[in-house]
């Protein structure tokens, strides 16, 4: 009777360990802990794409996809992000960030902000009170802006 072959994981473990030591965990290791690295707010607007290894001893570059205007915040916080990435990966081999703007996939387990539905128009009595309050204001763009602001404030209540 023949013995069954040994589990493939047993013979692959030394190879995987050697590859991990040589090339690192890359962006997959960062994705799992991304909220810890950049914080809850930035994690909703960013995601690590890949770690580009430097050639001939050059440091590595972390490529981050950023949604919209959060790129300015990421650029401002780049030194802090790089130091935290170095702690997670275990070495300070990543020394630059490359920011790529684009859509970001929602993080699993992240709190999603509920979109608020626009509320309907104000009732006639509230609209009349708002108009009476602005009756002495001169006609023009300032009065129109104040009316819009007043309506929004009253809708929030």
N, C-alpha and C positions, 0 to 999 in steps of 0.2 A: 504494500500500500504506500502511495506517495504522500509526502507531506505537502500541505498547502504552501504557496509562496509567502514570503514575509510581506507585511504591509509596505506599500510603496512609500508611505511617509517616513518610515524608518531609514530607508536608504537615501531619500531626498533631503532629510533634515540637515546633514552636514553641508550639502551643496547650497541650500537656501540660506543657511547661517553665513556661509562664506560670501554669498552674493549680497546679503544684507549688510555685512561689514564693509564690503567694497563699494557698493553703490548707495547705501542708505535706504531709508524707508520711502523717501520721495513724498509726493503730495498725498498719497493714500494715508500715510501716517499722520499727516497734518489735518486731513479732512475729518478724521475721527475726533480730534481735539481742537477744532478750529474755533469753536465758541469760547473755549478757555483762553486761547491765544489772543484773539482780538476783542473779545467781549460780546455780550448779547446783541447790542445795537448794530455794531459793524458786521457781525456774522450774518445778519439778515440781508445785508447789502453787498457782501463779498464772498468769494470762495477761492481756495487755492486751486490752480489749474495744473501746474507742474513745477518741478525743480529742474532747472537746466544746469547740468554739471559744467564747470569751467574747464577749459582746455589748458594743458601744460601748467598745471598748478594754479590756475586762476580760480578765484572763488566762484561759488555757484550763485545762480539767480533764481529767486522765487517769483513765478508768474502768478498774479492774482487777477481774477475777473471781478470788476467792480461795476455796480449798477449806478448810473447817473452821477449826480454831484457828490457822491460819497468819495470819489477819487481824491478830492482835495483833502479830505479828512485823513484818508489812508496815507497820502503823501506826507502830511504833517506828522503822523504817528509812525512813520516808517522805522525810525531807530528803535522804538519800543517794540514794534512787531518783530523786527529782525532779532532782537535780543531774546524774545520769548520763543521764536522759532528755533533759535540755537539751543535753548534749554530743552525743547521737546525733542529735537533731532539728536541731541547729545553732543554736538560740536558746532562751533561757530563758522561752519563752512559756507553758509548762505550769508552773503554780505550785501546783496542788492535786491531791490524789489522792481519788478516790471509790472506796471499797472495797465491792464487791458479793459477797456470799457465794453460792457455787454450785459445781456440778461443773466441773472443769477438764479440758479435752481434753489427752491426753498430747502432749508436745512431740516433734516428729520429731527423731530422733537423740539423744534424751535417754536416759540409762541408766534402765532400768526395774528396780525392785527386785523380786526374785523373792519370791513369797509362800512362806513356809515352811509346810510341812505339819506339823500336830501329830504328834508322835511317839507311839508306842503306850505302854501302861502299862509300869511297871518290872517287872523279873523279881522273883520271890519273895524271893530272897536279898538283893537291894538294898533292897527294901521292908522286910524284917525288920531290916536294919541301920539304916535310917532310923527305924523305930519304936523300936528299942532306944536310939538316941541321944536320943530325945525322951520316953523312958519316965518320967523324973523330972519332966517339965513338968506343971503342973496342967491338968486338962481344961478346955476352953473355947475361945473364938475365937482366942486367941493360939496355942495348940497346933495348931489346925486350919490357921491361916495358915502356921505354920512347916512343917507337913507338906506343904502345897501348894508352898511355896517350895523345900523340899528336893527334891520330886519334879521340879520344873522344872529346877533346877540339875543334878540327876543325869541328866535326859533330854538336856540340852545336851551332855554328855560323850558 
